Amino acid sequence: MVEQLTQHADGQQRQSQGSVIVRRVLRTIGSALAVACIGAAAHRTGAQYNFPYGLALSLLLVAGSTYAARRRGGALHVGLHLLCSTIVTGVISQTATHTRALIILGFADTSYPYWTQRVGIWWMLGMVVVQIIILVLPSRWVVDDNSQTTNHKHNR
């Protein structure tokens, strides 16, 4: 009877660990989707005045979300974040019409300021570069949630 209780307790623990992993993956995917949508809408702010503060803020948002993904699950979550956010940004850039677009990748007319013409390209490339930079940060700069939980359990 004692063995059955132990096995049941282990089964509960395995089930709860599995649900924690699924929640972390869903959180990473959700944050990647949110960052891609918000960044696609906000990156053009200020570009018409040659001061692209929307691009800077959008890339900071990507960096924060990617850092959180790395803390949650390491390189695997960063890769998942990169994949999801890039796919969503690519889909948004492909939905442009002749009169409306969230991400403009270039102009035929050169009378527009530099940032107005190229902020879409900087957004798409910058988003990938920022996530790769977060991926290659030294591991001592990133304390993952798993090691914090493990250390906390040992300190009790």
PyMOL commands that set and color helices and strands:
alter all, ss='L'
color gray80, all
select helices_A, chain A and resi 2-42+47-49+53-73+75-94+114-135+139-141+145-155
alter helices_A, ss='H'
color red, helices_A
deselect
rebuild
show_as cartoon
